[in-house]
Amino acid sequence: MQKKGLGKGLGALIPGVESSADSPGFKVEIDRIAPNPLQPRRSFDEAKIDELAASVRDQGIIQPLLVRRAGERYELIAGERRLRAARKAGLTDVPVVVREAGNGETLELALIENLQREDLNPIEEAAAYQRLQEEFDLTQEEIARRVGKSRPTVANSVRLLVLPREVQQLVASGKLPAGQARALLGLEGEASIVAAARDVVGKALSTRQTERLVAQLRTGGRKRRKAMPLSDPDLRALVERLQRSLGTKVRLLHQSKSNRGKIVVEYYSAADLERIVHLLGGTSG
């Protein structure tokens, strides 16, 4: 049986990826292919590479690697797991599709391939989005459209990079889920966030339990008066719409008697604030 992810290519998401001046059976010596310096993935599960190598020995490389020319050699765009598996399997050459691509497109294609196969951990995914945004001047809306995600999903992913390094490592290793990690952004100070993250991991707290922990820490352990839940379904729907649109937590402090109140929009970094202001129609700088 064909292993999941081996047969479906980038062409399903990006028209024209499979087109090349070379024939589909074009092969290149494996030693002439350099790794992708823009590869968004930083860690590889060697056990899974070994499994893929066993499949390659039996079936060969089913989906060609995507490369670009680099003088007399080639540089990998997408297919690093297949390239590593081919090396382990002892192959001397591999099938490739050659594409003329700049650095921006190379990073984008590598990101899409990893996202398509769900190969990136949350921190790698967030870092890749940030690189597309900062190095290639793409908006979060453009990134979301190109990788097939919603804009709030991209925004929430990038917010993870605000966390202290130790907490990011917990997320990358799978010990701390991304939902719980984002809840910790409500705390101030690196030491407080790290201590809370260790507590969440140690006690295996859910996202809701983590949010309660954060609320307690923010009030110094004092019992906080609970905000009255919104009884008006229209107001609840409005808050949900705002949260989806802004990609962050929104609270409505509504006084039913006077029909007055406040809208509280949370942000977690200077860049996050600038993003929200831009979405609200303001100007930056």
C-alpha positions as CSV (number, residue, x, y, z in Angstrom):
1,M,0.0,0.0,0.0
2,Q,1.3,3.5,-0.9
3,K,2.3,5.4,2.2
4,K,0.3,8.6,2.9
5,G,1.9,11.7,1.5
6,L,4.1,10.0,-1.1
7,G,1.8,10.3,-4.1
8,K,0.0,13.7,-3.8
9,G,2.1,16.6,-5.0
10,L,2.3,20.3,-4.8
11,G,0.5,20.5,-8.2
12,A,-2.7,19.9,-6.3
13,L,-2.3,23.3,-4.7
14,I,-0.1,25.3,-7.1
15,P,-0.9,24.9,-10.8
16,G,2.2,24.7,-12.9
17,V,4.5,23.2,-10.4
18,E,4.8,19.9,-12.4
19,S,5.5,21.7,-15.7
20,S,9.2,21.7,-16.6
21,A,11.5,21.7,-19.6
22,D,12.6,18.3,-18.4
23,S,10.6,15.2,-18.9
24,P,8.8,13.6,-15.9
25,G,11.4,10.9,-15.9
26,F,14.4,13.3,-15.6
27,K,16.8,12.1,-13.0
28,V,19.7,13.8,-11.2
29,E,22.6,12.3,-9.3
30,I,21.8,12.7,-5.6
31,D,25.1,14.3,-4.8
32,R,24.3,17.2,-7.2
33,I,21.3,18.3,-5.1
34,A,22.0,20.7,-2.2
35,P,19.5,21.0,0.7
36,N,17.1,23.9,0.7
37,P,18.6,26.8,2.8
38,L,15.1,28.2,3.2
39,Q,13.6,24.9,4.5
40,P,11.1,26.0,7.2
41,R,11.4,22.6,9.0
42,R,14.2,22.4,11.5
43,S,13.7,18.9,13.0
44,F,13.2,15.5,11.3
45,D,12.0,12.3,12.9
46,E,14.7,9.9,12.1
47,A,12.5,6.9,12.7
48,K,10.0,8.1,10.1
49,I,12.9,8.8,7.7
50,D,13.9,5.2,8.2
51,E,10.4,4.0,7.4
52,L,10.3,6.1,4.3
53,A,13.7,4.8,3.3
54,A,12.4,1.2,3.5
55,S,9.5,2.2,1.2
56,V,11.9,3.9,-1.2
57,R,13.9,0.7,-1.4
58,D,10.8,-1.3,-2.4
59,Q,9.0,1.3,-4.6
60,G,11.5,3.9,-5.5
61,I,10.7,7.6,-5.4
62,I,7.1,7.9,-6.5
63,Q,6.8,11.7,-6.5
64,P,9.8,13.6,-8.0
65,L,11.6,16.1,-5.9
66,L,11.1,19.8,-6.8
67,V,14.4,21.6,-7.5
68,R,15.8,24.8,-9.0
69,R,19.0,25.2,-10.9
70,A,22.1,26.5,-9.1
71,G,24.9,26.7,-11.7
72,E,25.9,23.1,-12.6
73,R,24.1,21.8,-9.6
74,Y,20.6,21.9,-8.2
75,E,19.0,23.2,-5.0
76,L,16.1,21.5,-3.4
77,I,12.8,23.3,-3.1
78,A,10.5,20.6,-1.8
79,G,11.0,17.0,-0.9
80,E,13.7,17.0,1.8
81,R,12.2,13.9,3.6
82,R,12.3,12.0,0.3
83,L,15.9,13.2,-0.4
84,R,17.0,12.1,3.1
85,A,15.3,8.8,2.7
86,A,16.8,8.3,-0.8
87,R,20.3,8.8,0.7
88,K,19.6,6.2,3.5
89,A,18.2,3.8,0.9
90,G,21.4,4.0,-1.1
91,L,20.0,5.6,-4.2
92,T,22.5,7.3,-6.5
93,D,20.0,9.3,-8.5
94,V,16.5,10.6,-8.0
95,P,13.7,11.9,-10.2
96,V,13.2,15.6,-10.2
97,V,11.1,18.4,-11.6
98,V,13.0,21.6,-12.3
99,R,11.4,24.9,-11.6
100,E,12.7,28.4,-12.0
101,A,12.0,30.0,-8.6
102,G,13.2,32.9,-6.6
103,N,13.8,32.8,-2.8
104,G,10.3,33.9,-2.0
105,E,8.7,31.3,-4.1
106,T,11.1,28.6,-2.9
107,L,10.2,29.3,0.7
108,E,6.5,29.4,-0.1
109,L,6.6,26.1,-1.9
110,A,8.6,24.4,0.9
111,L,6.1,25.8,3.4
112,I,3.1,24.6,1.4
113,E,4.6,21.1,1.0
114,N,5.2,20.8,4.8
115,L,1.8,22.2,5.6
116,Q,0.2,19.8,3.2
117,R,1.8,16.9,4.9
118,E,1.4,18.4,8.4
119,D,5.1,18.1,8.9
120,L,5.8,21.3,10.8
121,N,5.5,21.7,14.5
122,P,3.7,24.9,15.6
123,I,6.8,26.9,16.2
124,E,8.3,26.0,12.8
125,E,5.0,26.9,11.2
126,A,4.9,30.2,13.0
127,A,8.5,31.0,12.0
128,A,7.8,30.2,8.4
129,Y,4.8,32.5,8.3
130,Q,6.9,35.3,9.9
131,R,9.7,34.8,7.3
132,L,7.1,35.1,4.5
133,Q,5.8,38.3,6.1
134,E,9.1,40.0,6.9
135,E,11.5,38.8,4.2
136,F,9.1,38.8,1.3
137,D,6.7,41.5,2.3
138,L,3.6,39.4,2.3
139,T,0.6,40.4,4.4
140,Q,-1.0,37.8,6.7
141,E,-4.0,37.9,4.4
142,E,-1.8,37.0,1.4
143,I,0.0,34.2,3.3
144,A,-3.3,32.7,4.5
145,R,-4.7,32.7,0.9
146,R,-1.5,31.0,-0.5
147,V,-1.3,28.3,2.1
148,G,-5.0,27.6,2.3
149,K,-5.5,28.8,5.9
150,S,-7.7,31.5,7.4
151,R,-6.0,34.8,8.3
152,P,-6.8,34.5,12.1
153,T,-5.1,31.0,12.0
154,V,-1.9,32.6,10.6
155,A,-2.1,35.5,13.0
156,N,-2.6,33.2,16.0
157,S,0.3,31.0,14.8
158,V,2.7,34.0,14.6
159,R,1.8,35.1,18.1
160,L,3.6,32.0,19.5
161,L,6.9,33.6,18.6
162,V,6.4,36.2,21.3
163,L,6.7,33.4,24.0
164,P,10.0,32.9,25.8
165,R,12.5,30.5,24.2
166,E,11.9,27.8,26.8
167,V,8.2,27.9,26.3
168,Q,8.6,27.8,22.5
169,Q,10.7,24.6,22.9
170,L,8.0,23.0,25.0
171,V,5.5,23.8,22.1
172,A,7.9,22.5,19.5
173,S,8.4,19.2,21.3
174,G,4.7,18.7,21.7
175,K,4.8,18.9,25.5
176,L,2.7,22.1,25.5
177,P,-0.2,22.4,23.1
178,A,-0.4,25.6,21.1
179,G,-3.8,26.6,22.6
180,Q,-2.5,26.5,26.1
181,A,0.7,28.3,25.0
182,R,-1.4,31.2,23.5
183,A,-3.3,31.5,26.7
184,L,0.0,32.2,28.5
185,L,0.4,35.4,26.4
186,G,-2.0,37.1,28.8
187,L,0.8,37.1,31.5
188,E,3.5,39.7,31.8
189,G,7.2,38.9,32.3
190,E,9.3,36.0,31.0
191,A,9.7,34.4,34.4
192,S,6.0,34.3,35.0
193,I,5.2,32.8,31.6
194,V,7.9,30.1,32.0
195,A,6.8,29.2,35.5
196,A,3.2,29.0,34.3
197,A,4.1,26.9,31.3
198,R,5.9,24.4,33.5
199,D,2.9,24.2,35.7
200,V,0.6,23.6,32.7
201,V,2.8,20.8,31.4
202,G,3.3,19.2,34.8
203,K,-0.4,19.2,35.6
204,A,-1.5,18.5,31.9
205,L,-4.0,21.4,32.1
206,S,-6.5,22.0,29.4
207,T,-6.9,25.3,27.5
208,R,-9.8,26.4,29.7
209,Q,-7.9,25.4,32.9
210,T,-4.8,27.3,31.6
211,E,-7.0,30.4,31.0
212,R,-8.2,30.2,34.6
213,L,-4.6,29.8,35.8
214,V,-3.6,32.9,33.9
215,A,-6.6,34.9,35.3
216,Q,-5.6,33.9,38.8
217,L,-2.0,34.9,38.3
218,R,-2.9,38.2,36.8
219,T,-5.0,39.1,39.9
220,G,-2.3,37.9,42.3
221,G,-4.4,34.9,43.4
222,R,-7.2,37.2,44.5
223,K,-10.7,36.0,43.6
224,R,-11.9,38.1,40.7
225,R,-15.5,39.1,40.3
226,K,-16.8,37.3,37.3
227,A,-18.0,39.4,34.4
228,M,-21.7,38.9,33.8
229,P,-22.2,36.7,30.7
230,L,-23.8,38.4,27.7
231,S,-27.4,37.3,27.7
232,D,-28.1,39.0,24.4
233,P,-27.4,36.4,21.6
234,D,-26.8,39.3,19.1
235,L,-24.1,40.8,21.4
236,R,-22.5,37.3,21.8
237,A,-22.5,36.9,18.0
238,L,-20.9,40.4,17.6
239,V,-18.1,39.5,19.9
240,E,-17.4,36.3,18.1
241,R,-17.4,38.1,14.8
242,L,-14.9,40.6,16.1
243,Q,-12.6,37.9,17.5
244,R,-12.6,36.1,14.1
245,S,-12.0,39.3,12.2
246,L,-9.2,40.6,14.5
247,G,-7.6,37.2,15.3
248,T,-7.4,38.0,19.0
249,K,-9.4,37.9,22.2
250,V,-12.2,40.5,22.5
251,R,-14.3,41.3,25.6
252,L,-17.5,43.4,25.7
253,L,-18.1,45.2,29.0
254,H,-21.8,46.0,28.5
255,Q,-24.1,47.8,30.9
256,S,-27.6,46.6,30.1
257,K,-29.4,49.5,31.9
258,S,-27.7,52.3,30.0
259,N,-26.8,50.3,26.9
260,R,-23.3,51.6,27.2
261,G,-20.0,49.8,27.6
262,K,-16.5,49.2,26.4
263,I,-14.9,46.9,23.8
264,V,-11.6,45.5,25.1
265,V,-9.3,44.1,22.4
266,E,-6.2,42.3,23.5
267,Y,-2.8,42.4,21.8
268,Y,0.5,40.6,22.7
269,S,3.3,42.6,21.0
270,A,4.0,45.8,19.2
271,A,3.6,44.0,15.9
272,D,0.3,42.5,17.0
273,L,-1.0,46.0,18.0
274,E,0.1,47.4,14.6
275,R,-1.7,44.5,12.8
276,I,-4.9,45.1,14.7
277,V,-4.8,48.9,14.1
278,H,-4.3,48.2,10.4
279,L,-7.3,45.9,10.4
280,L,-9.4,48.6,12.1
281,G,-8.6,51.0,9.3
282,G,-5.9,53.0,11.1
283,T,-2.4,53.9,9.8
284,S,0.9,52.9,11.2
285,G,4.1,54.8,11.5
